[in-house]
């Protein structure tokens, strides 16, 4: 079976039970009904969003650590400032 076709086949789902505060539950219910989504779809979207955010935060921490290991030189900062002035100076504010 081609890979493109395989990726569209449904996967086995695992049911989980979670406890959330009543006010959060009511807010989610209102939003999901307004958007015509199932609870499962809302939870899947939220979990995917959280996982993406966590992955991005790992990259941010690695980026910050890199700058701590090798901070920008005064010359690099001046070059970046000059570039910003040139680029932003051309914008209509």
Chimera marker file (.cmm) of the C-alpha trace (Angstrom):
<marker_set name="trace">
<marker id="1" x="0.000" y="0.000" z="0.000" r="1" g="1" b="0" radius="0.5"/>
<marker id="2" x="1.472" y="3.448" z="-0.887" r="1" g="1" b="0" radius="0.5"/>
<marker id="3" x="2.693" y="5.561" z="2.055" r="1" g="1" b="0" radius="0.5"/>
<marker id="4" x="0.274" y="8.403" z="1.234" r="1" g="1" b="0" radius="0.5"/>
<marker id="5" x="-2.693" y="6.033" z="1.464" r="1" g="1" b="0" radius="0.5"/>
<marker id="6" x="-1.402" y="4.378" z="4.652" r="1" g="1" b="0" radius="0.5"/>
<marker id="7" x="-1.166" y="7.737" z="6.459" r="1" g="1" b="0" radius="0.5"/>
<marker id="8" x="-4.906" y="8.350" z="5.979" r="1" g="1" b="0" radius="0.5"/>
<marker id="9" x="-5.987" y="5.133" z="7.655" r="1" g="1" b="0" radius="0.5"/>
<marker id="10" x="-7.441" y="5.601" z="11.139" r="1" g="1" b="0" radius="0.5"/>
<marker id="11" x="-5.208" y="4.764" z="14.067" r="1" g="1" b="0" radius="0.5"/>
<marker id="12" x="-6.226" y="2.933" z="17.194" r="1" g="1" b="0" radius="0.5"/>
<marker id="13" x="-7.419" y="5.370" z="19.849" r="1" g="1" b="0" radius="0.5"/>
<marker id="14" x="-6.787" y="5.102" z="23.566" r="1" g="1" b="0" radius="0.5"/>
<marker id="15" x="-9.458" y="6.335" z="25.938" r="1" g="1" b="0" radius="0.5"/>
<marker id="16" x="-8.366" y="8.369" z="28.951" r="1" g="1" b="0" radius="0.5"/>
<marker id="17" x="-10.246" y="9.974" z="31.799" r="1" g="1" b="0" radius="0.5"/>
<marker id="18" x="-9.145" y="13.390" z="33.019" r="1" g="1" b="0" radius="0.5"/>
<marker id="19" x="-10.373" y="15.709" z="35.737" r="1" g="1" b="0" radius="0.5"/>
<marker id="20" x="-10.687" y="19.410" z="34.998" r="1" g="1" b="0" radius="0.5"/>
<marker id="21" x="-12.239" y="22.293" z="36.926" r="1" g="1" b="0" radius="0.5"/>
<marker id="22" x="-15.948" y="22.855" z="36.249" r="1" g="1" b="0" radius="0.5"/>
<marker id="23" x="-15.451" y="26.367" z="34.872" r="1" g="1" b="0" radius="0.5"/>
<marker id="24" x="-12.887" y="25.097" z="32.360" r="1" g="1" b="0" radius="0.5"/>
<marker id="25" x="-15.221" y="22.263" z="31.352" r="1" g="1" b="0" radius="0.5"/>
<marker id="26" x="-18.095" y="24.686" z="30.737" r="1" g="1" b="0" radius="0.5"/>
<marker id="27" x="-15.879" y="27.038" z="28.700" r="1" g="1" b="0" radius="0.5"/>
<marker id="28" x="-14.588" y="24.141" z="26.575" r="1" g="1" b="0" radius="0.5"/>
<marker id="29" x="-18.119" y="22.836" z="26.041" r="1" g="1" b="0" radius="0.5"/>
<marker id="30" x="-19.329" y="26.243" z="24.855" r="1" g="1" b="0" radius="0.5"/>
<marker id="31" x="-16.366" y="26.654" z="22.494" r="1" g="1" b="0" radius="0.5"/>
<marker id="32" x="-16.482" y="23.133" z="21.075" r="1" g="1" b="0" radius="0.5"/>
<marker id="33" x="-20.222" y="23.399" z="20.375" r="1" g="1" b="0" radius="0.5"/>
<marker id="34" x="-19.719" y="26.775" z="18.699" r="1" g="1" b="0" radius="0.5"/>
<marker id="35" x="-17.010" y="25.247" z="16.490" r="1" g="1" b="0" radius="0.5"/>
<marker id="36" x="-18.924" y="21.975" z="16.048" r="1" g="1" b="0" radius="0.5"/>
<marker id="37" x="-16.094" y="19.808" z="17.375" r="1" g="1" b="0" radius="0.5"/>
<marker id="38" x="-16.181" y="16.690" z="19.475" r="1" g="1" b="0" radius="0.5"/>
<marker id="39" x="-14.534" y="16.616" z="22.902" r="1" g="1" b="0" radius="0.5"/>
<marker id="40" x="-12.013" y="14.177" z="21.483" r="1" g="1" b="0" radius="0.5"/>
<marker id="41" x="-11.128" y="16.550" z="18.651" r="1" g="1" b="0" radius="0.5"/>
<marker id="42" x="-10.724" y="19.454" z="21.075" r="1" g="1" b="0" radius="0.5"/>
<marker id="43" x="-8.477" y="17.421" z="23.367" r="1" g="1" b="0" radius="0.5"/>
<marker id="44" x="-6.400" y="16.146" z="20.448" r="1" g="1" b="0" radius="0.5"/>
<marker id="45" x="-5.944" y="19.709" z="19.158" r="1" g="1" b="0" radius="0.5"/>
<marker id="46" x="-4.985" y="20.952" z="22.625" r="1" g="1" b="0" radius="0.5"/>
<marker id="47" x="-2.508" y="18.136" z="23.217" r="1" g="1" b="0" radius="0.5"/>
<marker id="48" x="-0.899" y="18.582" z="19.794" r="1" g="1" b="0" radius="0.5"/>
<marker id="49" x="-0.601" y="22.310" z="20.455" r="1" g="1" b="0" radius="0.5"/>
<marker id="50" x="0.997" y="21.658" z="23.859" r="1" g="1" b="0" radius="0.5"/>
<marker id="51" x="3.459" y="19.138" z="22.390" r="1" g="1" b="0" radius="0.5"/>
<marker id="52" x="4.421" y="21.604" z="19.619" r="1" g="1" b="0" radius="0.5"/>
<marker id="53" x="4.927" y="24.316" z="22.229" r="1" g="1" b="0" radius="0.5"/>
<marker id="54" x="7.103" y="22.030" z="24.344" r="1" g="1" b="0" radius="0.5"/>
<marker id="55" x="9.241" y="21.158" z="21.302" r="1" g="1" b="0" radius="0.5"/>
<marker id="56" x="9.607" y="24.862" z="20.459" r="1" g="1" b="0" radius="0.5"/>
<marker id="57" x="10.638" y="25.635" z="24.043" r="1" g="1" b="0" radius="0.5"/>
<marker id="58" x="13.436" y="23.046" z="23.784" r="1" g="1" b="0" radius="0.5"/>
<marker id="59" x="14.718" y="24.881" z="20.702" r="1" g="1" b="0" radius="0.5"/>
<marker id="60" x="14.484" y="28.250" z="22.464" r="1" g="1" b="0" radius="0.5"/>
<marker id="61" x="16.484" y="26.919" z="25.430" r="1" g="1" b="0" radius="0.5"/>
<marker id="62" x="19.115" y="25.520" z="23.052" r="1" g="1" b="0" radius="0.5"/>
<marker id="63" x="19.265" y="28.864" z="21.219" r="1" g="1" b="0" radius="0.5"/>
<marker id="64" x="19.657" y="30.770" z="24.504" r="1" g="1" b="0" radius="0.5"/>
<marker id="65" x="22.338" y="28.351" z="25.719" r="1" g="1" b="0" radius="0.5"/>
<marker id="66" x="24.244" y="28.911" z="22.482" r="1" g="1" b="0" radius="0.5"/>
<marker id="67" x="24.260" y="32.651" z="23.059" r="1" g="1" b="0" radius="0.5"/>
<marker id="68" x="25.398" y="32.167" z="26.649" r="1" g="1" b="0" radius="0.5"/>
<marker id="69" x="28.267" y="29.989" z="25.400" r="1" g="1" b="0" radius="0.5"/>
<marker id="70" x="29.202" y="32.479" z="22.675" r="1" g="1" b="0" radius="0.5"/>
<marker id="71" x="27.657" y="35.922" z="23.197" r="1" g="1" b="0" radius="0.5"/>
<marker id="72" x="27.528" y="38.371" z="20.312" r="1" g="1" b="0" radius="0.5"/>
<marker id="73" x="30.553" y="40.595" z="19.975" r="1" g="1" b="0" radius="0.5"/>
<marker id="74" x="30.241" y="44.371" z="20.115" r="1" g="1" b="0" radius="0.5"/>
<marker id="75" x="30.911" y="44.440" z="16.362" r="1" g="1" b="0" radius="0.5"/>
<marker id="76" x="28.082" y="41.946" z="15.665" r="1" g="1" b="0" radius="0.5"/>
<marker id="77" x="25.659" y="44.016" z="17.771" r="1" g="1" b="0" radius="0.5"/>
<marker id="78" x="26.624" y="47.203" z="15.926" r="1" g="1" b="0" radius="0.5"/>
<marker id="79" x="26.166" y="45.469" z="12.557" r="1" g="1" b="0" radius="0.5"/>
<marker id="80" x="22.714" y="44.211" z="13.563" r="1" g="1" b="0" radius="0.5"/>
<marker id="81" x="21.702" y="47.679" z="14.784" r="1" g="1" b="0" radius="0.5"/>
<marker id="82" x="22.895" y="49.278" z="11.535" r="1" g="1" b="0" radius="0.5"/>
<marker id="83" x="20.954" y="46.708" z="9.482" r="1" g="1" b="0" radius="0.5"/>
<marker id="84" x="17.822" y="47.318" z="11.552" r="1" g="1" b="0" radius="0.5"/>
<marker id="85" x="18.105" y="51.082" z="11.078" r="1" g="1" b="0" radius="0.5"/>
<marker id="86" x="18.477" y="50.633" z="7.301" r="1" g="1" b="0" radius="0.5"/>
<marker id="87" x="15.585" y="48.178" z="7.018" r="1" g="1" b="0" radius="0.5"/>
<marker id="88" x="13.207" y="49.881" z="9.420" r="1" g="1" b="0" radius="0.5"/>
<marker id="89" x="14.083" y="53.319" z="8.093" r="1" g="1" b="0" radius="0.5"/>
<marker id="90" x="12.550" y="52.328" z="4.770" r="1" g="1" b="0" radius="0.5"/>
<marker id="91" x="9.214" y="51.410" z="6.410" r="1" g="1" b="0" radius="0.5"/>
<marker id="92" x="6.325" y="53.872" z="6.395" r="1" g="1" b="0" radius="0.5"/>
<marker id="93" x="5.475" y="54.319" z="10.064" r="1" g="1" b="0" radius="0.5"/>
<link id1="1" id2="2" r="1" g="1" b="0" radius="0.2"/>
<link id1="2" id2="3" r="1" g="1" b="0" radius="0.2"/>
<link id1="3" id2="4" r="1" g="1" b="0" radius="0.2"/>
<link id1="4" id2="5" r="1" g="1" b="0" radius="0.2"/>
<link id1="5" id2="6" r="1" g="1" b="0" radius="0.2"/>
<link id1="6" id2="7" r="1" g="1" b="0" radius="0.2"/>
<link id1="7" id2="8" r="1" g="1" b="0" radius="0.2"/>
<link id1="8" id2="9" r="1" g="1" b="0" radius="0.2"/>
<link id1="9" id2="10" r="1" g="1" b="0" radius="0.2"/>
<link id1="10" id2="11" r="1" g="1" b="0" radius="0.2"/>
<link id1="11" id2="12" r="1" g="1" b="0" radius="0.2"/>
<link id1="12" id2="13" r="1" g="1" b="0" radius="0.2"/>
<link id1="13" id2="14" r="1" g="1" b="0" radius="0.2"/>
<link id1="14" id2="15" r="1" g="1" b="0" radius="0.2"/>
<link id1="15" id2="16" r="1" g="1" b="0" radius="0.2"/>
<link id1="16" id2="17" r="1" g="1" b="0" radius="0.2"/>
<link id1="17" id2="18" r="1" g="1" b="0" radius="0.2"/>
<link id1="18" id2="19" r="1" g="1" b="0" radius="0.2"/>
<link id1="19" id2="20" r="1" g="1" b="0" radius="0.2"/>
<link id1="20" id2="21" r="1" g="1" b="0" radius="0.2"/>
<link id1="21" id2="22" r="1" g="1" b="0" radius="0.2"/>
<link id1="22" id2="23" r="1" g="1" b="0" radius="0.2"/>
<link id1="23" id2="24" r="1" g="1" b="0" radius="0.2"/>
<link id1="24" id2="25" r="1" g="1" b="0" radius="0.2"/>
<link id1="25" id2="26" r="1" g="1" b="0" radius="0.2"/>
<link id1="26" id2="27" r="1" g="1" b="0" radius="0.2"/>
<link id1="27" id2="28" r="1" g="1" b="0" radius="0.2"/>
<link id1="28" id2="29" r="1" g="1" b="0" radius="0.2"/>
<link id1="29" id2="30" r="1" g="1" b="0" radius="0.2"/>
<link id1="30" id2="31" r="1" g="1" b="0" radius="0.2"/>
<link id1="31" id2="32" r="1" g="1" b="0" radius="0.2"/>
<link id1="32" id2="33" r="1" g="1" b="0" radius="0.2"/>
<link id1="33" id2="34" r="1" g="1" b="0" radius="0.2"/>
<link id1="34" id2="35" r="1" g="1" b="0" radius="0.2"/>
<link id1="35" id2="36" r="1" g="1" b="0" radius="0.2"/>
<link id1="36" id2="37" r="1" g="1" b="0" radius="0.2"/>
<link id1="37" id2="38" r="1" g="1" b="0" radius="0.2"/>
<link id1="38" id2="39" r="1" g="1" b="0" radius="0.2"/>
<link id1="39" id2="40" r="1" g="1" b="0" radius="0.2"/>
<link id1="40" id2="41" r="1" g="1" b="0" radius="0.2"/>
<link id1="41" id2="42" r="1" g="1" b="0" radius="0.2"/>
<link id1="42" id2="43" r="1" g="1" b="0" radius="0.2"/>
<link id1="43" id2="44" r="1" g="1" b="0" radius="0.2"/>
<link id1="44" id2="45" r="1" g="1" b="0" radius="0.2"/>
<link id1="45" id2="46" r="1" g="1" b="0" radius="0.2"/>
<link id1="46" id2="47" r="1" g="1" b="0" radius="0.2"/>
<link id1="47" id2="48" r="1" g="1" b="0" radius="0.2"/>
<link id1="48" id2="49" r="1" g="1" b="0" radius="0.2"/>
<link id1="49" id2="50" r="1" g="1" b="0" radius="0.2"/>
<link id1="50" id2="51" r="1" g="1" b="0" radius="0.2"/>
<link id1="51" id2="52" r="1" g="1" b="0" radius="0.2"/>
<link id1="52" id2="53" r="1" g="1" b="0" radius="0.2"/>
<link id1="53" id2="54" r="1" g="1" b="0" radius="0.2"/>
<link id1="54" id2="55" r="1" g="1" b="0" radius="0.2"/>
<link id1="55" id2="56" r="1" g="1" b="0" radius="0.2"/>
<link id1="56" id2="57" r="1" g="1" b="0" radius="0.2"/>
<link id1="57" id2="58" r="1" g="1" b="0" radius="0.2"/>
<link id1="58" id2="59" r="1" g="1" b="0" radius="0.2"/>
<link id1="59" id2="60" r="1" g="1" b="0" radius="0.2"/>
<link id1="60" id2="61" r="1" g="1" b="0" radius="0.2"/>
<link id1="61" id2="62" r="1" g="1" b="0" radius="0.2"/>
<link id1="62" id2="63" r="1" g="1" b="0" radius="0.2"/>
<link id1="63" id2="64" r="1" g="1" b="0" radius="0.2"/>
<link id1="64" id2="65" r="1" g="1" b="0" radius="0.2"/>
<link id1="65" id2="66" r="1" g="1" b="0" radius="0.2"/>
<link id1="66" id2="67" r="1" g="1" b="0" radius="0.2"/>
<link id1="67" id2="68" r="1" g="1" b="0" radius="0.2"/>
<link id1="68" id2="69" r="1" g="1" b="0" radius="0.2"/>
<link id1="69" id2="70" r="1" g="1" b="0" radius="0.2"/>
<link id1="70" id2="71" r="1" g="1" b="0" radius="0.2"/>
<link id1="71" id2="72" r="1" g="1" b="0" radius="0.2"/>
<link id1="72" id2="73" r="1" g="1" b="0" radius="0.2"/>
<link id1="73" id2="74" r="1" g="1" b="0" radius="0.2"/>
<link id1="74" id2="75" r="1" g="1" b="0" radius="0.2"/>
<link id1="75" id2="76" r="1" g="1" b="0" radius="0.2"/>
<link id1="76" id2="77" r="1" g="1" b="0" radius="0.2"/>
<link id1="77" id2="78" r="1" g="1" b="0" radius="0.2"/>
<link id1="78" id2="79" r="1" g="1" b="0" radius="0.2"/>
<link id1="79" id2="80" r="1" g="1" b="0" radius="0.2"/>
<link id1="80" id2="81" r="1" g="1" b="0" radius="0.2"/>
<link id1="81" id2="82" r="1" g="1" b="0" radius="0.2"/>
<link id1="82" id2="83" r="1" g="1" b="0" radius="0.2"/>
<link id1="83" id2="84" r="1" g="1" b="0" radius="0.2"/>
<link id1="84" id2="85" r="1" g="1" b="0" radius="0.2"/>
<link id1="85" id2="86" r="1" g="1" b="0" radius="0.2"/>
<link id1="86" id2="87" r="1" g="1" b="0" radius="0.2"/>
<link id1="87" id2="88" r="1" g="1" b="0" radius="0.2"/>
<link id1="88" id2="89" r="1" g="1" b="0" radius="0.2"/>
<link id1="89" id2="90" r="1" g="1" b="0" radius="0.2"/>
<link id1="90" id2="91" r="1" g="1" b="0" radius="0.2"/>
<link id1="91" id2="92" r="1" g="1" b="0" radius="0.2"/>
<link id1="92" id2="93" r="1" g="1" b="0" radius="0.2"/>
</marker_set>
